[in-house]
Amino acid sequence: MSQVKSSHGNGVEISVSWQNACHGAVPSNAIAAGESCFVARAEHDGEYIPGKVNPTHKCAYVSYDSQEIPKSHYQVSYFIIILFLI
C-alpha cells in the first residue's frame, strides 16, 4: 500500500492511500473524481493503471490500449485526516 502524507498548519495531517475493494464498493472517505465516480486503480497486464469506479456499475474502469476495461477488483484512493490538539 502506498501512502502520501502532508502537514497543513498547526495540528492537521492529511494522508492519501489506497484500499482494496471490489464489485462497486468504495470507502466513505474515497476521493471523488466527479459525480458518482471515485479515483481508483486496478491491475492490468502486470501493472497498476489509474482509473475510476462508479458504484452503480459494480466495477472500476481503466483505460488501456484505447479501451475502457472493466475490473471487478481494484483499489480506491481515500483521505486520512488526522487532527492534533495543540
N, C-alpha and C positions, 0 to 999 in steps of 0.2 A: 504494500500500500504506500503510495507516495503522498506527501503532505507538504503544503506550503504555509508558512507562518508569517504574520505581520503584526507588529505592535502599533497601536494608534493612540497617541496621547497618554494620559495617565490612567492606568488600570484597565485597558482594553487590549485583548489579543484576539485576532481573527485567524483561523486556520481553514484551509480548503483541503479536502481529502476525497477519497473515493470509497464507495460502499458497494459490495456485490449485491446484485438484485436480479430479478427475473420476472417474466410474464407481466410487464407493465407496472411493477411495484417501484415506488420512489419514496425515500425518507421524507419526513415532514420538513426538514431543513435543506432540501435539494435546491440547487441553483437553477432558477428559471432561465429558459432560453427563448421565451416568447409565450404566447397564450397557450396553455395546456402542454407545453414542451419543456423539457429539462435537459441540462448538459449531461451527456453520457459518453462512454467509450466502450468498445467491445473488441474482442479478439477476432481477427480475420487474417488468414494466411500467415499465422505466427506473429502478428503484430497487433498492438492496440491502436485502433482507429477512432478518432473523435467522432461523435455523432449526437443524436438526440433521442429522447424517449418521450412518447406520448402515451400516458397510462391507458387511454381508451383503446389504443391499438394493441395493447398487451405485448409490446416488444420495443426494442430500440432499433434505430436505423443508422447505419454507417455508409458513407459514400466511398465507393471503391470501383475503379475501372469504369467511370461514368455511369454507375448504377447505384441505387439506394438499396442496400442489403439489409433485410430484417434479421434481428438477432434476439432470441428469446432470453439469453443470458448475457448480462452486461454489467457495467459499473456506472453508478450515478455520482456526480460531483455534489458535495454538500459543504455547508459552512459549519464551523465550530466557533462559537463566540464565547470567550472567557472574560468575565468582569472581575477585576481585583479591587478589593476595598483598600483604600489608601488612608 
